[in-house]
């Protein structure tokens, strides 16, 4: 059985690094491959940031999130987004019932009241229902019948999207995309990984992941993460990188002015630093470096940089544009 460190030791970066490796090993008992996706997903969860998973059907997106909830000992909820889904199906509703011969309203919580929420195929529901998650993701509370109700702590949303089916879908607005810390794109497994997947899933009993840590340790790790000091040159590099995605801004490179319609906002700079802190913490280091910022740049920025008609015509994705920007923006000398 996996063991976890005592809760009062989670303030040590080396202990957090060991916990992270323990969690990753447990997830690996169920999920084959996708090591980078698992690592970045854990980074966002430990930083209490929401995550968007993009991938074709059959890549174990749902299984991955459910396994994480089981390994982290978190309550888990799943919502299958459909065109007829209503906001009350997510948030909950007031029900009229009789109590001591009197009629009164009682709030019945929806599936959003959980630690880890899987929003499956989030782009299959209309904007009105998508917006029901906005307050929950930003404020970690929901308002129903004029009353604000706090969500469990931690509260994390992992949403999935299918990139190949566009009929009957409602693209997420930029305001909601900006609520996600990371956008992670899953790819097909290698031949060896697919053989192992088939081997594991065609026996009578499939492997199960054990519990490692709990919500209290996740919150303690998040407190440590936010307390990590960041050098001025690292802060400056993160801001320069984000500003380089904004067309028309000072020092914007030509690739941005030529191919970008809208660049990333200040929340991207915040998430770059939070992601870099998490990367440093999970490597047992007490402060992030420039390399940590560069490692999380693509998942933080790719859904915040919107290409223009020229980028579409030349087949340039936001990831392509960002890779060029990463080559152009100079690393600070200190």
N, C-alpha and C positions, 0 to 999 in steps of 0.2 A: 504494500500500500504506500502511495506517496505521502510524504510528510511535509508539513508546512512549518515555517519558523514562527516562534512566538510573536504575538502581535506587537509587543513593545520593541522588537528588534527591526521592524520594517523601516526605521529611519536610517539604517545603514545602507549606502549604495551597493555594497558588495552583497548584502543579504537580499536586496531587491533583485540584483542580477541573478542570484541563485534561484529565487522564486520564479523569475521569468523563465529560466532554463527548465525548471521543473514543470511549469505549465506547458511550455512548448513541447517537452517530451511526452507529456500525457496526451496532448492533442495529436501528436504524431502517431499514437497507437491506433487512432481512428482515421485520421486524414493522411493520405499518401501524397507526398509532394507538396506543392504550393507553399514551400518554406518561407519565401519572401512575403507572400500574402498573409500567412499566419503571423509572421513577425510584425508586419505593419499594422495588422488588425489588433494585435495585443498592445502595440504602442498607443494606438488611438484609444483603446478601452482604458488603459492605465492612466492616460491623460484626460479621461472622461470626455473624449470627443466622439461625436457620431461618425459613422462610416458608411460609404456607399460602395456596394459590391456590384461590379458590372461583368457579366459573363453569360455565355450561351447556356441553355438548359443541360443538366447532367453533370455539372462540374462540382457538385456537393456544396453549393453555397449554403443551403439550409442546414445540411448536416454539420458544416463547419461552425455555424453560429450556435446551433444546439449543443454541440460538443464543448464549445467555449463556456457556455452557461453552466453545463454540468461540471466541467473542470474547475471553474471559478466559484462553484457553489452559489450561483445567483438564481433568483426566480426568473423564469423565461416565459415570454408571451410571443405568439405569432399571429399576425394579421395577414390574410390573403387579400390583397387589394384587387377589387373588381369594379366595373363601371357603376354598379348599383350600390356600392358601399356608402354609407352615410356617416357624417361626423360623430353621431351618437354611438355608432358601432365601434368607434375607436375610443372615445372619451368616457362613455357611459351615459346614463340618463336617469331622470327622476321618475320613479314609479309610485303610483297611488295605491296605498293599501290600508287596510283597517287595523287599528291598534287601540285596544281598550275601548271599543265601540266608537272610535273616532277615525275619520279619514285623514291621512297625512301622507306627505310625500317622503320617500326614502330614496337616497341616491344609490344606484347600483353601479359600481365602478366598471369601466370598460377594460379591455386588455392592455391599455397603455399603462395601467398601474402595475408595473413590474420593474425589475432591475434591468433586464436585457430584452429589448423588443425587436423582433424581426419583422420588418415591413416588407413583405414579399411582393415583388413586382409592383413597386410603389407607383410607377408611371401608368398603371392600368386604371386608375381612379381619377375622377374629375378634379380640377383645381380646388373646388370648395372643400372636398374631403382631404386632399393633400394639405391644405392650409390648416386643418385641424391639428396637425403635428407641429406646426411652426412654434406656437407658444410652448408646447411641451418640450421641444428640443432646445429652445433658447432659455426659457425661464425655469424649466424643470417643475412646472406646475400647469394645471389646466383650470379653466374657468367654465363652470356649468351652472345654470340657473342663478347667475350673478354672484356665485361664490367661488373663490380661488381655492383649489385643493392641491396640496403639495404631492409630488410624485416620490416614490421610494428613492433612497439614496444608497448607492449610485443609480442613476438612470441613463441608459445608453441605448441608442437606436442604431441598428444595422439594417440598411435598406438594400434591396436587390433590384437590378434591372436586367432585362434581356435586350441586348443591343441589336438583334436581328429581326425581331417582330415589331413593326411600327404601326400596323393597322390596329385601330381601337385603343391607342395609347395617348396619353396626355403628357407631353414633355414637362419635366419639372421646371418651374420658373427659377430664374437666377437667384431670387431672394431665398428660396428653399435650398437650392444647391449650396449656397454660401453657408448654410448651417452645418454642413458636413465637413468634418476636419479633413478626412481623406477620401479620395475616390480611387478605388483599387480595381484593376482590370485583371480578371482571371483568364488564363490561357489553358489550352489543352495540355494534358499530362504527356510526358515522354513515353516512349514504348515500354521502357522498364517499369515506370510508375504505373502505367495502365495495366500491365501484367500483374503487378502487386495488388492493384485495386480489385481486379477480377478475382484473384486468389483469395483475398480477404473476405469479399462479399458473396462468395458462392459456397461457403461452408455453412453448416447448420447454425452456428452461433458466430456473430460478428464481434470483433473486439470492442471493449467498452473503456472509456476513459474514467479515471478515478478523480475524486475531489482533491484539490491541492490547497487553495487558500479561499478566503471568504470576502464578503463585502467590506468588512472592517479593515482588512489589510490592503484592499484596493484603495480605499479612501486614505489610508496612511501613506501609501506609496505616492498618491496624487499630491498630498501635502508636501512630501519630501521633494517631489518633482518641481512643484511651483516655488519651493524655497531655494532651489539650486541657483547659484550666482551665474550670470552670463556676462562675458567680457564685452566691452563697448564695440570692439571690432566685429564680433559675431552679430550683435544687434544691428550694427550698421550694414553688414553684408546682407542680412535677411531683408532689411528695408530696401536696400538698393536693388535686390533681386526682384522684389515685388514692384517697385516703381518702374523697373525696366520692362514690365509687361503692359504698361499704360501708354497707348499711342498718344503722341503729342506732348508727352511730359519731357522735362529736361533730361538730357542724356539717354532718351529712349533709343535703342538701336534700330537700324533700318528694318530688320526683320519684324519688329513690333509695329512700326509705322506702316509697313507694307501689308501685313497679314492679320493684324489684330483689330477687331471691332471694339471690344471692351476688355480692359485689363482687370487685375485682381485688386480688391480693396484692402483696407487696413486689417480686417480679420485674417487675411492670408498671412500677414506679417506675424500676427499673434500665434497662429497655428504653426508657422515655420519654427518659431522659437520653442513652443511647447513640444513639437515633434522632435526637435533637436535635443531638448532636455531629456525627453523620454529615451531617445537613442543613446545618449550618454549614460543615463542611469542604468539602462539595461546592459550596458557594456562595463558597468562597475566604475564609471568615471564620475568625478564630482562636479564637472562643468562641461557644457557642450563646446564643440569645436566647429570650424567652418565645414569640415567634411560631414558632420551630422546634419547641418542645414541642407547641404547639397543632396544627401541621401533621401530626405523627406520632401524635396522640392517638387518632384513630379506628382506624387499623390496629393499634395496640398494644393497645387496650382492648376492641375490639368482641367478641373471642372469650373475654374474661375476665370480662365482665359478663353474668350469667345472669338473665334476666327471670323474674318469678313468674307465677302463673296470671292475675293481673289484667292484666299486660302482654300476655299471650297473648290474653286476651279482648278487649282493646281494640286489638289489632293493632299494638302498639308493639314494634319491634325494639330490640336493644341499641344499634344506631347511632342510632335516634331518641332513646333515653334519654340517650346520651352527648352528643348535640348540645345537649340542654337543659342538661345539667350544665356543658358548656363555656360556655354563656351565663351561668350562675349563679355559678360559681367566680370570684371577683375576681382580676384580675391585680395582683401586688404593686406598690406604689408605692415607688420607691427614689430 
